[in-house]
Each structure stands twice: as structure tokens, then as C-alpha cells.
Amino acid sequence: MTFATAADPSAGPSAPSGHHRLLSASGPSGTALSLADHRRTYPAPPTPRRPREDLIATVERAGLLGRGGAGFPTGRKLRAVAAGRRRPVVVVNGTEGEPVSGKDALLLRTAPHLVLDGAALAAAAIGARAVVIGVDRLNRAALAAVDRALAERRDSDPDGVPMRLAPTPPHYVTGEESALVHWINGGEAKPTRVPPRPFEKGVDGRPTLVDNVETLAHLAQILRFGSDWFRQRGTPAEPGTILATVSGAVARPGVYEVSAGFPLADLLAGAGTPDGVSAVLVGGYFGFWLDARAAASARLSHDDLRRRGGGLGCGAVAVLPGRCLRPHRDRPGDGLAGRRDRRPVRPLRPRPGRPGRDSR
Ligand SMILES: Cc1cc2nc3c(=O)[nH]c(=O)nc-3n(C[C@H](O)[C@H](O)[C@H](O)COP(=O)(O)O)c2cc1C
């Protein structure tokens, strides 16, 4: 087994070919695979001393866009960090402060080795020798899963890139990259003035790659199965699958893996909407409301949703039932028609401990 190189071999025989890609990397009934079982599909990442141009080029060819919200091209960010003068650092952003998102927690809990492989491969690509994994300190299950996974890796691969877990303050802004870096550096978890941005000057003043958990899980699969395999799903501009967290007035709330560009109506049909749909909040706090008519034709892509005035964000989808008050503004905090006060809309939380069908 080899990781894809500049030659970028096509998908190997063990590449996930069915509906699930990321969600195929967990064990039975959504438990985390042991490192030994994980390694049957995913070989140990290399630990080179210098940046690996071939790895960066493969990620660029795959066209991976960051899954933390902004959809920034991951290959471009790898290249920018690798170009810094000092040895860089990788930060895994697993803070997931968005109230209606649960995909990163799910990956950390059920496929921690895939995420950690992604971090190790990103480190190999840019020549980093340190990885910090930021996880919300209230998310005990994810912290425990990552902690266990790190212990397994230390035992089996003592020469691997050093990784440490950093339980983070449970605030929405902690996940903003400059806030996360500031906190890791011993400051408050609040955004700092930029520039310099973390990719220039981040953890310990070093160039720092901050990437979302899901982004790094995709990166691990791209460097295992190739950019052509990754591009078999999604659209040419937004390749691959995305994890969508569906909550609110649905029969089966949870995390669903679908191709980027998937029709929102089909996702909602899969999740079941017995009470009908009056509006859908897409992208969480940074997202926007779609009324039922717009939701019927929208697609889960940055392109489509930007054209409608919003964005895909972190892929969170929260459904208001039919015959509910209709949102009259396009941002979640702006209030609802018929409300007398101006308090922000209470977020719809996915039911804890009830991952959706596709999340296993
Ligand atoms: C207020 C705010 C909160 C954010 N919260 C998160 C978060 O919880 N998780 C995350 O991955 N990115 C979050 N981001 C985006 C990060 O700043 C950063 O863009 C992201 O971690 C980069 O990873 P990616 O390129 O893999 O998407 C947030 C941004 C803002 C402005």
C-alpha cells in the first residue's frame, strides 16, 4: 500500500466505492477502529524532514475545499504555509462551536485515526514536526476517543510526528482560527487582529496550518486513494463528498455523507420531514434561511448557495416544520416574523447520542 504521489495512481482496490467515504472509516456500529484495523486500509503516514511537494500537488489536483466553513482551497493553504521560513505547525480544528453541527465530533469519535492520519500527512506535506488537536473541552466522548487513538499511535509508531490534544474553551468564537491559535499560545480564545494570519505567524510564532477535522479526513483519503478517485463524487468546482448535519423537524436527525452539489430536497427526504418544511437554516449561525420554495431547488454547494445570498458553511442544515413562523430575514440572528422581541433564534440542536442513519 502506498500513498498517492505525483503520479497520482487511481483508486486502489480498497477505496470506498459505495455511498460512504469518510463514514466508512469507522468500526462496526460507529465505534472507532483500533489502529491495527485502521492500518489494514490506511498505511502509516511518512515522516519526512522536508516538505513533500508531491503530496501538496495531489491535494491541489483533488481540488479539496476546506470544510470548516469558508471553503478555502486546502492545497493553496498547504503551499502558503510550506513557503514560510520557519518550521510550521499543524492545528486540527475540532472545536465545532456551531450549535447545529455535529460532523466533526462524529468523525473524532468514530474515525479518529483517519483524522490523525490527515494531520500527519498535512504535516509531512509542509514539513511540520508538531500537531495540536483542538477539541471542545465539553466534548468528552471526542476527547476520550482522540486520547485513546494518540496513545495507540505513540506505542506503535514512536517516530511519528508528535501530536498533542488541547481541550478548548466551549465558545462559538474559539473555532475562528486566530482565536484558536491565540488560545494555544496561552492567550484568550478570542480572534486577534490579522494580519499576520496564522499561516504566516501562528503557534509559537511559526507558520501554522489550521484545518478542519473533516478537511483533514478527506486529505487522508485523497493521499491514499488519489485525486481522480476523490473527483468521482461532487462537482468539478467542488469535488468530493460533504458531511451534512441535519437537525430540527426531521424524523432521522444526524450526520449524512452526500456528494457536494447534492439536492437539499433529497437530503431532507432522506432525513424525513413528517411535519413538512416551512424554512431551512443552511450553514448554521454563519448561514442563512431558505424558504420552502427555495429549499426545494437548492443544492448543497458553495456555488449554488452563494448565488442565493448565503453559503454552505460547515454543512449544517436545520429544518423548521411546516406551519411554523416564517423567517423574514435571511440571517439566523435577525429575528422571525411575528416575534415581538428581537432575541436571536434559539438554535436547533441535533439530539445527543442519536447519530443519523448514515452516521452509523
Ligand atoms: C466565528 C467563527 C467560528 C469558526 N468556528 C469554526 C469551527 O468551529 N471549526 C472550524 O473548523 N472552523 C471554524 N471557523 C473557520 C476557521 O477560522 C478556519 O477558517 C478553518 O478552521 C480552516 O479550516 P479549513 O480550511 O479546513 O476549512 C470559524 C470561523 C469563524 C469566523
The ligand as an ORCA input file, in Angstrom:
! r2SCAN-3c Opt
* xyz 0 1
  C     -16.673     32.889     14.351
  C     -16.024     31.741     13.611
  C     -16.110     30.471     14.151
  C     -15.486     29.405     13.495
  N     -15.615     28.153     14.024
  C     -15.010     27.110     13.392
  C     -15.114     25.787     13.935
  O     -15.762     25.555     14.967
  N     -14.463     24.786     13.277
  C     -13.737     25.013     12.126
  O     -13.146     24.089     11.578
  N     -13.636     26.256     11.589
  C     -14.242     27.290     12.200
  N     -14.124     28.549     11.671
  C     -13.291     28.718     10.458
  C     -11.813     28.826     10.863
  O     -11.496     30.182     11.137
  C     -10.887     28.341      9.710
  O     -11.240     29.018      8.534
  C     -10.979     26.846      9.476
  O     -10.694     26.115     10.660
  C      -9.996     26.462      8.400
  O     -10.118     25.113      8.116
  P     -10.495     24.576      6.668
  O      -9.648     25.328      5.672
  O     -10.178     23.133      6.734
  O     -11.954     24.861      6.467
  C     -14.756     29.624     12.280
  C     -14.693     30.927     11.758
  C     -15.327     31.961     12.397
  C     -15.240     33.338     11.778
*
